[in-house]
Amino acid sequence: MFKRESLVMAAKKTTTPASLSTLRERMRRLGNPDAARGALRFFKTGPGQYGEGDVFLGLSAKAMHALSKEFRTLPLAQVKELLQSAIHDERGVALLILVRAFEKAGKPAQKQLFDFYLAHTDHINNWDLVDCSAPYIVGEYLLGRGRQRLRRLAKSKSVWERRIAMVATLRFIRAGEVADSLAIAEMLLDDEHDLIHKAAGWMLREVGKRDTPALMRFLEKHRLNMPRTMLRYAIERFPPKMRQRFLAKD
């Protein structure tokens, strides 16, 4: 059993030098074995499931964010080691540290972090790891730049790279740009993975918050050939009668 440590106590240790060994020790103290067991089911770690074999410490999202703030100056080489960990929580904290580093970095360093992120997508291998990082690194970096890299990711054999391509567009949507979200969702209409259906539906729903006519045009064109999960997510905020109309199969 891991000895648990309160977040208040953790927050007070701000003078601890940033080091990987110290961070890992803190993570184990904050771990919750009951939450870790629950995460095994929640993140589908059984044989043949998308998270097969993953390992958890059972950290809360609040604890992971607090640690990423405290250890935001961790050297990139140590962040890389953390990201390559077999432990899900360690990969999550590594990505949150990268997000914080990206926020503070100048343009040359942002390019380095963007390239680093995309060079290590094999370790960004669950939906929460993608969602906490892709908009804030990939989306942020590509805002105001060419988006061809996203198209390549959307065509990847890796479900996680395809999800990165889709979820990264959240940053564009928040900047009032919806075209890339719609284009990548269209590219993924025939995707076989439920996690892609959910991600695309989520982004379409976000498009609707910014540009309802654009979402309506997309749905009118594709509603009959969209995966049902994608469609249901996209129309979640619609009034009941409108949802029924879009869900009708004729």
N, C-alpha and C positions, 0 to 999 in steps of 0.2 A: 504494500500500500504506500502511495506517495503521501508525504506530509504536506498538507495544504497550507497555503500562505495567503493571507487576505490581500486584496488589491490595494487597500490603503497602505499596508506595510510595503508592498512592492513599489508603490509610487514614491515612497520616502527614500528609496535607495538610489536616488538620482546621481549620487557621486561615484557609484561603482563604475570603474573603467569599462568601456565597451569591449567585451571579448566574447567569443563564441562559447567558451566553457562556462562563463558566468551566466550567459543567457540560457544555456541548456539546463543548468542547475535550477535557475528560477522557474523555467517552464515545468520541470518535474515537480517542483514544490507546489505550483499552481494547478497541477493536473488533478482531475477528478475521475477515479476509476469507474464510477457509475456512469458518468457522462461518456467516458470512452467506450464502454460496452454499448450504450445506446447509439453512439456514432457508427458502430460497426453495421448496425441495421439501417440507419438513416442514409448512410453513404454507400449502400449496396456493395458490401465487401465480400459477399459469398462467392462460391465457385461460378465462373461464367458471368458474373455481374461486372458493371463498369468499374467498380472500385475494388475489384478482387485483390485480397491480400493486404490492403492498406492497414496501417497501424495508427492508433490514436492515443494521446495523453489525456484527452478530455478537457482541454482548455476552453473557456468561454470566449466568445467574440470580443467581449470587453477586455478580458485579460490579454488577448493577442494584440489588440490595438494599443493597449497601455505599454506592453513590452516593445512593440515596434517603435513607439515614440521614444521610449527610454534608450533603446539600442539603435537609434537611427544612424549613428555614426559608425556602426560596425563596418569594417573594411569589406570591399566588394569580394575579395577572395574568400572571406569567412561567410559572407552572405551566400556565395556560390555553394560552399560546403553545406550550409543549412538547407538550401534549396534542393540539394541532391540527397537529402535525408530520406530514409524509408518511413519516417514518421510524418503523418499528415500535418499535425499542428506546427511542426518545425518548418515545413514548406510554406505553410500559411503565413507564419511570422516573417519568413524571408521575403515573401512577396509584398507584405505590408511595409517592410523596411525599404524595399525597392521603390514602392509608391512614394514614400516620404522623401527618399533621396531624389527621386525624379522631380518632385514639387520644388525642391530647393536648388536644383542643379541649373547651371547655365546651358546654353544651346549645345556646345560640344559634348558636355557630360550627359545631356539628355539623349543625344545620338548614341553614345556608348551604352547607356542603360537600355534604350530601345533595342539595340542590336543584341545585347546580352539577354534580354527577355526572350526574344524570338529564337535565340540559339539554345534555349533551355526549355522549350515547350513540352518536352517529354516528361518534365518534372512538374508541369502545371497541369496536373492530370486528375482533376475533379472539378465539378461545376462551380463550387464555392471558390476554389483557387483562381479559376478564370474570372469569375464575376467580381472579385475584390481587387483585381489588378488590371484587366484588359482595358477598360475605359480610361483609366488614369495613367497608363503608360502608352499603350498602342494608340488608343483613340486620341489622347492628348497630343502625342507626338505628330500624328498625321493630320491634326486639325490645321488647315491652311497649307497642306502638302498634298501630293498625289496619293491616290488611294489604291493603286494597283497591287500593292502588297496585300491588302485585304482580300482582293479577288483571288490571289494565289492561295492564301490561307483557307478561303471558303471552298477551294477545290481539293484541299488536302485529304489524304486518307485518314488522318488523325481526327477523331471526333472533337478532341480538345482544341486543335487549331481551327477547326470549323466554328466551334463555339466562340473562340477568341475573335474571329472575324466578325461574327454577328454581334456579340456583346460590346466590342470596342466602339461600335457605332452609337452607343448611348451618349458618348461625349459629343458627337456631331449633332444628335437630336437636341441635346441641351443647349447647343449653340444655334439652334434654329435650322439646321441642315438635315433634311430627312431623305434625300435622294439615295444616299449610299445604303441606308438601312433598308429601304424598299428594294434596291437592286440586289443586295445580298440575300435578303429573305426570298426573293424570287429565284435566285440561284439554288437555294436550299429547299425548294418546294418538294423535291423528290428524295430528300435525305431520309434514310431509314431509321435514324436514331431519335428516340423520344426526347433526349436532352437537347437536340437541335430544334425539334418542333417547339419545345417550351421556350428556348432562347429567342427564336424568331418571333413567336407569338408575343412574348414579352416586349421585344423591341417594336413590333407593330403597334402594340397598345400604347407604348410611349410616343410613337409617331402621332397617334390619334390625339394625344394631349396637346400637341403642338400644331398639327395640321390635319384636322379631321377630314376635309375633302380629299387629301392625298390618300389617307387610309381607306376611305370609302371607295375610291377608284380602284385601289389595289384589291380590295375584297370583292368588289363586283366582278373584276376580271378573273380572280383566282379561287373564289370561295368553293367552287365545286371540285377543284383538284387539290386543295390544300389539305394537309394532314389535319384531322379533326382537333387534335390537341393544339396545334398552332392556331387554328381558327378560334377555338374557345378562349385561348389566352388573349387573342387580338381583340375580341369583342366583349371582353369581361366587363367593361365600364358602360356598355350600351344599355339602353332601356330594355326590359324583358321582351317586348314585342319585336323590337329591332333584332335582338339576338335570335329570336325564333325564326325570323325571316332569313337571316344569314345561315342559320343551321339547317334550313329546309334543303332537301336533296334534289329539288327540281327547280 
